[in-house]
């Protein structure tokens, strides 16, 4: 079940550290994110190397996610206590500081298996990112190997594209960005768009 796009996102209940710093034993995805879009991102381990750069980058853009009604949720196989320790470690000492979104503890590996991002040796999760709509359906996913940090701005672009198509009923061509024109999903629509924009693609 490697491709989840178009399918209902697997629900889960697990321990977590909330963006407020509160530690909870039973964070449920559906309940906690009802009525919102969701970005779930998996990362290998706390207190590692590429990971803190990604988690801090998500935190720096949290206001942009919030503007779009998106709940950000990070997941690794570390315990909620390790998540909490990492949040309480200053950035200049290899920590992530008090990031404002939830970090889920997937200690049993059940969640990374459900999203099919566990590494072949079963050790950790790949850098999987999932955009889930308000109905709970996965609309976008990308999975990076362990050394390859992801582009958080690209996830914001994909959210903009999804919300544009939902609002306007048009599709988004290659490289589309917020504020640009979409195209009608028809032969005439694509012909009109390409006549005006093909050279810039």
C-alpha positions as CSV (number, residue, x, y, z in Angstrom):
1,X,0.0,0.0,0.0
2,X,2.9,2.3,-0.9
3,X,0.8,5.0,-2.5
4,X,-1.9,6.4,-0.2
5,X,-3.0,9.3,-2.5
6,X,-6.8,9.1,-3.1
7,X,-7.2,6.8,0.0
8,X,-8.4,7.6,3.5
9,X,-5.5,8.4,5.7
10,X,-4.9,5.8,8.4
11,X,-6.1,7.0,11.7
12,X,-4.1,6.4,14.9
13,X,-4.0,7.0,18.6
14,X,-0.6,7.4,20.3
15,X,1.3,9.3,23.0
16,X,2.4,12.8,21.9
17,X,3.8,16.2,22.9
18,X,1.4,18.9,21.9
19,X,2.5,22.3,20.5
20,X,1.7,23.8,23.9
21,X,4.3,21.4,25.5
22,X,1.6,19.3,27.2
23,X,2.4,15.5,27.1
24,X,-0.6,13.3,26.4
25,X,-1.0,9.6,26.4
26,X,-3.7,9.3,23.7
27,X,-3.5,11.7,20.9
28,X,-6.0,10.8,18.2
29,X,-5.4,12.2,14.7
30,X,-9.1,12.4,13.6
31,X,-10.3,14.0,16.8
32,X,-7.4,16.4,17.2
33,X,-7.5,17.7,13.6
34,X,-11.3,17.6,12.8
35,X,-12.3,20.2,10.2
36,X,-8.7,20.9,9.2
37,X,-6.3,20.0,6.6
38,X,-3.3,18.0,7.9
39,X,0.3,17.7,7.1
40,X,1.8,14.6,8.6
41,X,5.6,14.3,8.3
42,X,7.7,11.4,9.4
43,X,11.3,11.7,10.3
44,X,13.9,9.2,11.5
45,X,15.0,10.2,15.0
46,X,15.2,13.0,17.6
47,X,18.7,14.3,18.4
48,X,20.0,13.6,14.9
49,X,21.3,15.8,12.0
50,X,19.1,16.6,9.1
51,X,15.9,16.2,11.3
52,X,16.3,19.3,13.4
53,X,16.7,21.5,10.3
54,X,13.4,20.2,9.0
55,X,11.5,20.5,12.3
56,X,12.7,24.0,12.8
57,X,11.8,24.9,9.2
58,X,8.2,23.6,9.8
59,X,8.0,25.7,13.0
60,X,9.2,28.9,11.2
61,X,6.4,28.5,8.7
62,X,3.7,27.5,11.2
63,X,1.9,30.8,10.8
64,X,1.6,30.1,7.1
65,X,0.2,26.7,7.7
66,X,-2.3,28.1,10.3
67,X,-3.5,30.7,7.7
68,X,-4.4,27.8,5.5
69,X,-6.2,25.9,8.2
70,X,-3.6,23.2,8.3
71,X,-2.6,21.2,11.4
72,X,1.1,20.1,11.3
73,X,2.0,16.8,13.0
74,X,5.5,15.3,13.2
75,X,6.0,11.6,13.9
76,X,9.1,9.5,14.7
77,X,9.7,6.3,16.6
78,X,11.1,8.1,19.6
79,X,9.1,8.3,22.9
80,X,7.1,11.3,23.9
81,X,9.6,11.8,26.7
82,X,12.4,12.0,24.2
83,X,10.4,14.4,22.1
84,X,9.9,16.6,25.2
85,X,13.6,16.5,26.0
86,X,14.4,17.6,22.4
87,X,11.9,20.5,22.6
88,X,13.6,21.5,25.8
89,X,17.1,21.5,24.3
90,X,18.2,24.9,22.9
91,X,18.7,25.1,19.2
92,X,22.3,26.0,19.6
93,X,22.8,22.8,21.4
94,X,21.3,20.5,18.8
95,X,17.7,20.8,20.0
96,X,14.6,22.1,18.3
97,X,13.3,24.5,20.9
98,X,9.5,24.7,21.8
99,X,8.1,24.0,18.3
100,X,4.4,24.9,18.1
101,X,3.0,21.7,16.6
102,X,2.4,18.1,17.8
103,X,5.1,15.5,17.9
104,X,3.7,11.9,18.0
105,X,5.6,9.0,19.5
106,X,5.4,6.0,17.2
107,X,7.2,3.6,19.5
108,X,5.5,0.5,18.2
109,X,6.2,1.5,14.6
110,X,2.5,0.9,13.9
111,X,2.0,4.4,12.3
112,X,5.0,4.3,10.0
113,X,4.0,0.9,8.9
114,X,0.4,2.0,8.2
115,X,1.8,4.9,6.1
116,X,4.4,2.5,4.5
117,X,7.4,4.7,5.3
118,X,9.3,2.3,7.5
119,X,12.9,1.6,6.3
120,X,13.5,-1.9,4.9
121,X,15.5,-2.9,8.0
122,X,12.6,-1.8,10.3
123,X,14.9,0.6,12.2
124,X,13.2,4.0,11.6
125,X,10.9,5.9,9.2
126,X,11.9,7.5,5.9
127,X,11.2,11.3,5.5
128,X,7.6,10.8,4.4
129,X,5.2,13.8,4.0
130,X,1.5,13.5,3.6
131,X,-1.1,16.2,2.8
132,X,-4.5,15.2,4.0
133,X,-7.7,17.1,3.1
134,X,-10.6,18.0,5.5
135,X,-12.4,14.8,4.6
136,X,-9.4,12.7,5.7
137,X,-8.2,11.7,2.2
138,X,-4.5,11.8,1.3
139,X,-4.0,14.2,-1.6
140,X,-0.3,14.4,-1.9
141,X,2.7,12.4,-0.6
142,X,6.4,12.4,-1.0
143,X,9.0,10.1,0.6
144,X,12.7,11.1,0.8
145,X,15.6,8.8,1.7
146,X,17.3,9.5,5.1
147,X,20.0,11.9,3.9
148,X,17.7,14.1,1.8
149,X,16.0,17.0,3.7
150,X,12.6,18.0,2.4
151,X,11.5,21.4,1.1
152,X,8.8,22.8,3.4
153,X,7.9,25.6,1.0
154,X,6.9,23.0,-1.6
155,X,4.4,21.6,0.9
156,X,2.9,25.0,1.3
157,X,2.7,25.3,-2.5
158,X,0.8,22.0,-2.7
159,X,-1.6,23.1,0.0
160,X,-2.3,26.3,-2.1
161,X,-2.8,24.2,-5.2
162,X,-5.2,21.8,-3.4
163,X,-7.2,24.7,-2.0
164,X,-7.3,26.5,-5.3
165,X,-8.7,23.5,-7.1
166,X,-11.3,23.0,-4.4
167,X,-12.4,26.7,-4.6
168,X,-12.2,27.3,-8.3
169,X,-12.7,23.8,-9.9
170,X,-9.7,24.3,-12.1
171,X,-6.5,22.3,-12.2
172,X,-3.0,23.6,-11.5
173,X,-0.3,23.3,-14.2
174,X,3.4,22.6,-13.7
175,X,5.1,25.0,-11.3
176,X,1.8,26.7,-10.4
177,X,2.0,29.2,-7.5
178,X,-0.6,31.1,-5.5
179,X,-1.9,34.0,-7.4
180,X,-1.3,32.5,-10.8
181,X,-4.0,31.3,-13.2
182,X,-5.2,27.7,-13.3
183,X,-6.6,25.9,-16.3
184,X,-9.9,24.3,-17.1
185,X,-9.7,20.5,-17.2
186,X,-10.7,20.3,-20.9
187,X,-9.0,20.3,-24.3
188,X,-10.0,23.9,-24.8
189,X,-8.7,24.8,-21.3
190,X,-5.3,23.3,-21.8
191,X,-5.0,24.8,-25.3
192,X,-5.8,28.3,-24.0
193,X,-3.4,28.0,-21.1
194,X,-0.5,26.6,-23.2
195,X,-1.0,29.3,-25.9
196,X,-0.4,31.9,-23.2
197,X,2.1,30.2,-21.0
198,X,4.0,27.4,-22.7
199,X,7.2,29.4,-23.2
200,X,7.5,30.0,-19.5
201,X,7.1,26.4,-18.4
